[in-house]
Amino acid sequence: MLSVFADPAALSMPSLLAQAAFLASPYKPFLMILPFIPWAWLVSSKIDKDARYFHLNVGLWNTINLVAGAGALAAMIFVPIFWIGWPLGMLVLAAPILVYWQHRNQEVPENQRFSLTGEGIGARLDARRQAKAVRDAVIQFTGADKKTRDVPMKEDPLFAVHMQAEDIIGPALDGRAAAVEMAVGTSNATIAELVDGVRYKRSMPAESALPVVDYLKELAGLDVKDRRRHQTGTFKMTGPQGGTELVATTAGSSSGLLLRLDFDRGKRLNKPFDNLGLLPSQREALGSLAEAHDRHGVVLVGAPSGHGLTTTMYSLIARHDAYTSNIKTLEREIFVTLDGVDHMRWDPTNTEIDYATQLGAMLRRDPDVLMLDLVKDTAAANVIAEPALQGPLLYVPQRANSVTEQIRHWVKIVGDVKKACKCLRAVMNQRLVRTLCPNCRQAYQPTADQLKKLNLPSKVNQLYRPSGKIQIKNKIENCPVCGGKGYLGQTGIFEVLLVDDDVRSLLSGGDLKAALSLGRRNKMVYLQEAGLSKVAGGETTVDEVVRVTTPARAETTRKPSSASKPSADPAPAS
């Protein structure tokens, strides 16, 4: 303003008009309001909430910020030179925020402090990218080391591998699969979902499958580089279905690599004795072996691979009272740990002690009940047979298709027919059949000829077949209960030969046929008869009983679902 009085030319009309236009410029109010918008948002939505969260005297800091806002506005309005007042007001606005920042960082834990360093910004950006990756993924894994693994970020090559693993595991769990198998060959990989004992297959390129196998092996704590040795590990996952424990088993050969994932294996294998599927007469016949005075001898328990042998073995020993009986097991791999049972593991790689030696040491401790693993050598079989009916009750598993096959194999491995048969108390064989979905099964009336052919009583006036479909408002859709498969779960069918003194005498004399005939006269139920009784009860179908009781046939192709192509293979051992 002094320059105006010093220079008369400045008092000219054009000069005065130019200065008035500058003072009334419309962008000055806009510039004055502009910094107050982010300031008000920061103070009200961030600093206020942060101060409340950490109990930092909210009232005091709000007052300081309000005073600072008023002071900043005054500086912008009353300082004569706008380009001095405006930045001065900006400093007045920012000063309490900077002071709050310093004060807050002194009061809160180190991991909660604000930082504008490159490292802090990078960490926050990484956290945002991580959060976005987690939103895209639906499964989070916890490794064998009990540490939760972050979902890989999108730019990480492992992100695609993680999503591929989700595409394999997620649909399997949604489809009620008990396990998933990945068989990786030189150019192709087969993914098989095991649902109710049947494989539903699909394929993918080997180059896509191998990184997934390595990713899952690492999670299970296995040696990723070792593609030949048999390895087993456990890890967990959390997804839309909740928490699930996965047991990873892997092995390889010159033809390729196999990875099997079992879902909640311990829970699936731990089944009550009364729910196995034994007929009432069979449960009653085996019930006597649980009595303390009758708890002696050998029970041979047989089934083909994938037909519930392991489940039955654990159920048999679980029915004994572990708190009044001395129950032990000797296993190559412990699948289920039962309360009160002394589970012992035999290591096949330990050359210092063989199975027979460790078994003999256990028998000298006088157990009441002993569950064994598959017996593969004569020495172990003779240790088992030696106590005869004076020793404990021993459950011996066998991979066999019939009671006849079991007895013949047992005699062969013991090497002495009399010694092998002298210890026998019972021989049982089983299959697993799929049970019909109660929501969509279809009833039909069998003809008299059909009933006669199936040896079913004429009073059976209704049987059932699988459907997998239901009608909703004049529209046919897949059953939501069974997922369109027509079956829901499995049950066992059994044949049980009780070996009494007469049967034992015939077996010891080498007359197996007469022993089975005597067992038949003692109301022994054959495997197919047990299955047909469940057909008559509406639990399963004739085709299902035929499928599991006849010798293995060529694989049949079923209609593929949207995610997989099924085949009628039996499931692996369980």
Summary of the structure (lengths in Angstrom):
residues: 574
radius of gyration: 38.1
end to end distance: 97.6
largest distance: 142.2
contacts: 1707
relative contact order: 0.08
helix: 45%
strand: 22%
